[in-house]
């Protein structure tokens, strides 16, 4: 009865050198139920890996793993509870007939430990063993699908949950909503959500986060409002999603409301929420507030510092971006790959080619960070914008990896800016068969041809796009007014105020020409006369949004417009004239950066 009398001392289970402890001479008392129960309890109570391994070793020494298989299950559960998957999984596979409970615990531990493929493999084994998954099985199997973005397996698990009568369980349904959201199928996520009889905060948060991370910004804010109307208090994740949506929309007033909500719910000092607030103000064009909120954060991590570096870069303030980077390093926070992407982009937007090259070289030499594809793309962009096209091409040839489409598109964009059609065509030949569905490439190539009035080639590119089913992104501009975001497209007449907007814009055009405005018709991609090209340029989405703001906002109010594409050269020129005529500050955020127009001058100094 030695084992029973010493059951509370794990060290007694160390392998013995005494021959009497061998399996062939083990005492019959080992087989009594009390002994088995004691050992099982001991395995479950081991709080340290060393104690658990000692107990496991003693079981093996006594040969109990062959006589009492339930002890293997107990040992497996002990390893799983301590997160020792490398020990637990081989042991699990040796259990003769694992119970559904043991399967569930193994699947749960694998999902929690990032072994998502293993978790799904265990689920498959459970089914093939003739066991039934239950409401405890599906949440963690679905979590694995979400982490792997495996929508096909996720849908299969959804079918299984229906077949086994588990789909109506609150936790299973919440896991389904989360899986569909993270796999990009927000339609199925919403369908599942709407069928739920009861919804907790996790379900609401999964839907809001799903909308936000799939680019459905308007739906994100609408769903957040519905959550509040349902008397569900927001958590950190839902606040982060709402702030992200406001930043993308450029909805400053909405963002301010969520900032107030963060203060009210005591999330203001959470570094993630505080960083999201900074990012929101940056993307809404209020750099002063962003800087103020940044300075108030006590414990800034690398994400927070990188956000501010990126913010200064977006607004064309490379000097402040570099200064912030230096302060970060002085503060003992080491930069990461994202930090350097932001820093290199800042140098690109401000035309600092030498500084950009210095920071690029320092990545590996000083900070031990291997440059990735996006860093090389930034360097090509820096050299291209500076007009160093041949140097950029040579830089690409010296890359240690095969350049992808983004690299060539950066250089092609520079060819468009500097009118180097020969190099542009050479690049086009390189990437024609690389990315058949890259709309940005086709648009840039069309721009190069159109600038040289090569309309036959423009039409050829257009036919290629049709043949390959490539859809060009439509230019959309957004402006916030009275807590509502208004959307405008090119030549858009769907807005209720369209008649006023077009009349005001025509009047502005006359006044602009009186001040010397000349339409840059090279930016119109149509083989028509200059007058028709001028008309085509006059009603671009950003102009419609700006005029809407001029009509509806009080004099002196800053007009903030967000555009999904890069602002064209003619609109950039026109907005400078509008800011001077109307004596307004106009802030336009395009796909690349911010443009602050005031008194006929843009903050980018025509370098963008």
Order of alpha helices (4+ residues) and beta strands (2+ residues): alpha-alpha-alpha-alpha-alpha-alpha-alpha-alpha-alpha-alpha-alpha-alpha-alpha-alpha-alpha-alpha-alpha-alpha-alpha-alpha-alpha-alpha-alpha-alpha-alpha-alpha-alpha-alpha-beta-beta-alpha-alpha-alpha-beta-alpha-beta-beta-beta
